[in-house]
């Protein structure tokens, strides 16, 4: 029966394709530099029928009656173009179009195709899209001093980024956390090397490897639905219509370490003489020595001590919040980022072409970390007289356990005595586009893999105990020893020596096919029916191990017995009052022969890693159908339905600890689950004028739970009476979304837009803390009841060419986003529902502001990026909630043209020395503040085009 059904469907499709024997027009649109032009509007004037060129500048118009027609091509920033086309029945004709820029006159300068071309490309695509989208082009990326694609994406309205070592890493779209959004490369999902979540590390991909960034905030049925906040599609460079050679070489300095930065890139592309074969090869390299100065604290508001020398009879003291744990950290990091891409396309004939795209990203992070930690002794470890409380209820002095820990790696040529985090991601895709009379077919099969490997990660710790004074400064907490001699490094005794190996990988196999046919229901042209299917087969696994080593030599007994160095810095960016002190040097730690049984006794500790290990297979099968129809000359509608079925098989581990806290055993656990989502969507677009567009969208999207939450792991600690559980029965988070947007496009290449959006979210995932019938504290990810997000966006981007004199040389780039949210169904540690709680990671206010200036040989730009503080992680009660503090980044870049092909660039990042900061409960209570300092880079750019 199934075979007959499939045969009937194929016969139906073929009959539709062969029913009409009219002709077709295909073509490629490029500018005078040979760079293809996406988003151009192509209209057959006599038929009022047309289309829009795709990301590669290709266009196809089908089902055209035999005859001679006038083609009209329009593109913002370029002169209108007309060309005659003669169409014959049952034939496809090819037309290649070269657009010429509409020069914009400024004082002593002409802004021509190359300068405005990329910006025009982005806005033309955005204008002609059926759905609500933001597009950033390669030249727009180049206007900002952004080394990786994460820093470039943060300039888009409604987007903020979480940083790692000063670089934008995790993307938040419209206030929704990174795992609720999707990131794709040429339409295929990018796998994640993160072990605990689905986040794609945006700092892995260099900005100069990407041609276009497409952020879809209202997805269509032919797109993957796992994009609750939105979908970011990174489009790699495609072959030009003519020869192109480009290269950059630069250097710089990271001021926190005063060490050098090296970077370079290369790009080569061309088309064969017959226009059939094209290629684009590109490479990028960046090597930066930098670091960070970090202070962290964990806060408590309850304090107990041993009043009667009886651990079961503890006395509580009323005190103000105090730093239970305080840390000073010094990071020294070398980050090497390499990227290679090779893209090829071949036109078999006028109706068939195929392409092969590939990209390989490889990042090494070499890190040394030196951590000074103070942890207050309380409970059974402290008695009356060991601590003091002033008349205002502030703890002022108390005994602490002090730790000095060096983090590094093995001393080989790869690790170089540093912890090496080796991250790699590659994607290979093969696809094609075909035209069978009126049936358009496109397909692609891809394989992608992301991995993170951290081998021989070593920690050597020493400890001591002494009494300290606390400054009771919530913003900058500091412990100082009551007796300075107590803190001498000779008083620190050996605590532990460990080595850890971590490996995480995710493999994705994707394949899809789309079919598109002309279909006009309302007696208007340009309607179509599109349907297709996709399969995405994914495996993710993590394999860690952890070993503790006991030295046989007495050399290790005291910190004074091993080689050390004072890593204190009088210019410590968190404040000169923070002195990290002396630590074991990396060369000593890296040179230890831990496998020598005569020197070290090894003990594997499965309790340290087994619950983190897992293996998950996730298969997603999807199908969709949608139609686009013009309801009138100005109003168009896209409506459709997507169905996604997800099946999951996961393997985790159970760990049991006895009443003494000793490891008691482990078991492997396996579980299966599946679910199906039906996701309708509607998009309306009204062209009020040639340059003014009104949009409405109703969409339904989802976000699958993090892998670590789905794994059926179980950790039972009978000593602490705590249970940690996974949850393979978690439902995906779903959202019903409403969007309204108005856009006005300036002929001088610019946009003014404003819109509002609303999201009704169900089953979002949070970590529940509760008490079971045996009195054990149970921690488990659960589905919350729901949440709502309401927001508004505003954007203005344009050249100020209407101003007199030199003022017309200025341009502005502004956008602002406002968000408000409400989360329901989250309970505190007492089982009571919390009220007035925002959805985690929804920043209420975000804005970008940029002022640019361009004269004959000089362009300058000053750029600011701001995001408000927001709740990042919900605790058991309000006091324990963790917040991501507000941040404002200010950057500057300049470009000086030496001649038409060669230019000098200068970039200055993080002028304000903005730290990463978390706070606990209230903004004044610092949990973490991490400073990265400023960075300066400069170099030369060379760009050569073969003119058309």
Rosetta blueprint (number, residue, H / E / L):
1 X L
2 X H
3 X H
4 X H
5 X H
6 X H
7 X H
8 X H
9 X H
10 X H
11 X H
12 X H
13 X H
14 X H
15 X H
16 X H
17 X H
18 X H
19 X H
20 X L
21 X L
22 X L
23 X E
24 X E
25 X E
26 X E
27 X E
28 X E
29 X E
30 X E
31 X E
32 X L
33 X L
34 X L
35 X L
36 X E
37 X L
38 X L
39 X L
40 X L
41 X E
42 X E
43 X E
44 X E
45 X L
46 X L
47 X L
48 X L
49 X E
50 X E
51 X E
52 X E
53 X L
54 X L
55 X L
56 X L
57 X L
58 X E
59 X E
60 X E
61 X E
62 X E
63 X E
64 X E
65 X L
66 X L
67 X E
68 X E
69 X E
70 X E
71 X E
72 X E
73 X E
74 X E
75 X L
76 X L
77 X L
78 X E
79 X L
80 X L
81 X E
82 X E
83 X E
84 X E
85 X E
86 X E
87 X E
88 X L
89 X L
90 X L
91 X L
92 X E
93 X E
94 X E
95 X E
96 X E
97 X E
98 X E
99 X E
100 X L
101 X E
102 X L
103 X L
104 X E
105 X E
106 X E
107 X L
108 X L
109 X E
110 X E
111 X E
112 X L
113 X H
114 X H
115 X H
116 X H
117 X H
118 X H
119 X H
120 X H
121 X H
122 X H
123 X H
124 X H
125 X H
126 X H
127 X H
128 X H
129 X L
130 X L
131 X L
132 X L
133 X E
134 X E
135 X E
136 X E
137 X E
138 X H
139 X H
140 X H
141 X H
142 X H
143 X L
144 X L
145 X L
146 X L
147 X L
148 X E
149 X H
150 X H
151 X H
152 X H
153 X H
154 X L
155 X L
156 X L
157 X L
158 X L
159 X E
160 X E
161 X E
162 X E
163 X E
164 X E
165 X L
166 X L
167 X E
168 X E
169 X E
170 X E
171 X E
172 X E
173 X E
174 X L
175 X L
176 X E
177 X L
178 X H
179 X H
180 X H
181 X L
182 X E
183 X E
184 X E
185 X E
186 X L
187 X L
188 X E
189 X E
190 X L
191 X L
192 X L
193 X L
194 X L
195 X L
196 X L
197 X L
198 X L
199 X L
200 X L
201 X L
202 X H
203 X H
204 X H
205 X L
206 X E
207 X H
208 X H
209 X H
210 X E
211 X E
212 X E
213 X E
214 X E
215 X E
216 X E
217 X L
218 X L
219 X L
220 X L
221 X L
222 X L
223 X L
224 X L
225 X L
226 X L
227 X L
228 X L
229 X L
230 X L
231 X E
232 X E
233 X E
234 X E
235 X E
236 X E
237 X L
238 X L
239 X L
240 X L
241 X L
242 X L
243 X L
244 X E
245 X E
246 X E
247 X E
248 X E
249 X E
250 X E
251 X E
252 X E
253 X E
254 X E
255 X L
256 X L
257 X L
258 X L
259 X E
260 X E
261 X E
262 X E
263 X E
264 X E
265 X E
266 X E
267 X E
268 X E
269 X E
270 X E
271 X E
272 X L
273 X L
274 X L
275 X L
276 X L
277 X E
278 X E
279 X E
280 X E
281 X E
282 X E
283 X E
284 X E
285 X E
286 X E
287 X E
288 X E
289 X E
290 X E
291 X E
292 X E
293 X E
294 X E
295 X E
296 X E
297 X E
298 X E
299 X E
300 X E
301 X L
302 X L
303 X E
304 X E
305 X E
306 X E
307 X L
308 X L
309 X L
310 X L
311 X L
312 X L
313 X L
314 X E
315 X E
316 X E
317 X E
318 X L
319 X L
320 X L
321 X L
322 X E
323 X E
324 X E
325 X E
326 X E
327 X E
328 X E
329 X E
330 X E
331 X E
332 X E
333 X E
334 X E
335 X E
336 X E
337 X E
338 X E
339 X E
340 X E
341 X E
342 X E
343 X E
344 X E
345 X E
346 X E
347 X E
348 X E
349 X E
350 X L
351 X L
352 X E
353 X E
354 X E
355 X E
356 X E
357 X E
358 X E
359 X E
360 X E
361 X E
362 X E
363 X E
364 X E
365 X E
366 X E
367 X E
368 X E
369 X E
370 X E
371 X E
372 X E
373 X E
374 X E
375 X E
376 X E
377 X L
378 X L
379 X E
380 X E
381 X E
382 X E
383 X E
384 X L
385 X L
386 X L
387 X L
388 X E
389 X E
390 X L
391 X L
392 X L
393 X L
394 X L
395 X E
396 X E
397 X E
398 X E
399 X E
400 X E
401 X E
402 X E
403 X E
404 X E
405 X E
406 X E
407 X E
408 X E
409 X E
410 X L
411 X L
412 X L
413 X L
414 X L
415 X L
416 X L
417 X L
418 X L
419 X E
420 X E
421 X E
422 X E
423 X E
424 X E
425 X E
426 X E
427 X E
428 X E
429 X E
430 X E
431 X E
432 X E
433 X E
434 X E
435 X E
436 X E
437 X L
438 X L
439 X E
440 X E
441 X E
442 X E
443 X E
444 X E
445 X E
446 X E
447 X E
448 X E
449 X E
450 X E
451 X E
452 X E
453 X E
454 X E
455 X E
456 X E
457 X E
458 X E
459 X E
460 X E
461 X E
462 X E
463 X E
464 X E
465 X E
466 X E
467 X E
468 X E
469 X E
470 X E
471 X L
472 X L
473 X L
474 X L
475 X L
476 X L
477 X L
478 X L
479 X E
480 X E
481 X E
482 X L
483 X L
484 X H
485 X H
486 X H
487 X H
488 X L
489 X H
490 X H
491 X H
492 X L
493 X E
494 X E
495 X E
496 X E
497 X E
498 X E
499 X E
500 X E
501 X E
502 X E
503 X E
504 X E
505 X E
506 X E
507 X E
508 X E
509 X E
510 X E
511 X E
512 X E
513 X E
514 X E
515 X E
516 X E
517 X E
518 X E
519 X L
520 X L
521 X L
522 X L
523 X L
524 X L
525 X L
526 X L
527 X L
528 X E
529 X E
530 X E
531 X E
532 X E
533 X E
534 X E
535 X E
536 X E
537 X E
538 X E
539 X E
540 X E
541 X E
542 X E
543 X L
544 X L
545 X E
546 X E
547 X E
548 X E
549 X E
550 X E
551 X E
552 X L
553 X L
554 X H
555 X H
556 X H
557 X H
558 X E
559 X H
560 X H
561 X H
562 X L
563 X L
564 X E
565 X E
566 X E
567 X L
568 X L
569 X L
570 X L
571 X L
572 X L
573 X L
574 X L
575 X L
576 X L
577 X L
578 X L
579 X L
580 X L
581 X L
582 X E
583 X E
584 X E
585 X L
586 X H
587 X H
588 X H
589 X H
590 X H
591 X L
592 X L
593 X L
594 X L
595 X L
596 X L
597 X L
598 X L
599 X L
600 X E
601 X E
602 X E
603 X E
604 X E
605 X L
606 X H
607 X H
608 X H
609 X L
610 X H
611 X H
612 X H
613 X L
614 X E
615 X E
616 X E
617 X E
618 X E
619 X E
620 X E
621 X E
622 X E
623 X E
624 X E
625 X E
626 X E
627 X E
628 X E
629 X E
630 X E
631 X L
632 X L
633 X L
634 X L
635 X E
636 X E
637 X E
638 X E
639 X E
640 X E
641 X E
642 X E
643 X E
644 X E
645 X E
646 X E
647 X E
648 X E
649 X E
650 X E
651 X E
652 X E
653 X E
654 X E
655 X E
656 X E
657 X E
658 X L
659 X L
660 X L
661 X L
662 X L
663 X E
664 X E
665 X E
666 X E
667 X E
668 X E
669 X E
670 X E
671 X E
672 X E
673 X E
674 X E
675 X E
676 X E
677 X E
678 X E
679 X E
680 X E
681 X E
682 X E
683 X E
684 X E
685 X E
686 X E
687 X E
688 X E
689 X E
690 X L
691 X L
692 X E
693 X E
694 X E
695 X E
696 X E
697 X E
698 X E
699 X E
700 X E
701 X E
702 X E
703 X E
704 X L
705 X L
706 X L
707 X H
708 X H
709 X H
710 X H
711 X L
712 X L
713 X L
714 X E
715 X E
716 X E
717 X E
718 X L
719 X L
720 X L
721 X L
722 X E
723 X E
724 X E
725 X E
726 X L
727 X L
728 X L
729 X L
730 X L
731 X L
732 X L
733 X E
734 X E
735 X E
736 X E
737 X E
738 X E
739 X E
740 X E
741 X E
742 X E
743 X E
744 X E
745 X E
746 X E
747 X L
748 X L
749 X L
750 X E
751 X E
752 X E
753 X E
754 X E
755 X E
756 X E
757 X E
758 X E
759 X E
760 X E
761 X E
762 X E
763 X L
764 X L
765 X E
766 X E
767 X E
768 X E
769 X E
770 X E
771 X E
772 X L
773 X L
774 X L
775 X L
776 X L
777 X E
778 X E
779 X E
780 X E
781 X E
782 X E
783 X E
784 X L
785 X L
786 X E
787 X E
788 X E
789 X E
790 X E
791 X E
792 X E
793 X E
794 X E
795 X E
796 X E
797 X E
798 X E
799 X E
800 X L
801 X L
802 X L
803 X L
804 X L
805 X H
806 X H
807 X H
808 X H
809 X H
810 X E
811 X E
812 X E
813 X E
814 X E
815 X E
816 X E
817 X E
818 X E
819 X E
820 X E
821 X E
822 X E
823 X E
824 X E
825 X L
826 X L
827 X E
828 X L
829 X L
830 X L
831 X L
832 X L
833 X E
834 X L
835 X L
836 X L
837 X E
838 X L
839 X L
840 X L
841 X L
842 X L
843 X L
844 X L
845 X E
846 X E
847 X E
848 X E
849 X E
850 X E
851 X E
852 X E
853 X E
854 X E
855 X L
856 X L
857 X L
858 X E
859 X E
860 X E
861 X E
862 X E
863 X E
864 X E
865 X E
866 X E
867 X E
868 X L
869 X L
870 X E
871 X E
872 X E
873 X E
874 X L
875 X L
876 X L
877 X L
878 X H
879 X H
880 X H
881 X L
882 X E
883 X E
884 X E
885 X L
886 X L
887 X E
888 X E
889 X E
890 X E
891 X E
892 X E
893 X E
894 X E
895 X E
896 X E
897 X E
898 X L
899 X L
900 X L
901 X L
902 X E
903 X E
904 X E
905 X E
906 X E
907 X E
908 X E
909 X E
910 X L
911 X L
912 X L
913 X L
914 X L
915 X L
916 X E
917 X E
918 X E
919 X E
920 X E
921 X L
922 X L
923 X L
924 X L
925 X L
926 X E
927 X E
928 X E
929 X E
930 X E
931 X E
932 X L
933 X L
934 X L
935 X E
936 X E
937 X E
938 X E
939 X E
940 X E
941 X E
942 X E
943 X E
944 X E
945 X E
946 X L
947 X L
948 X L
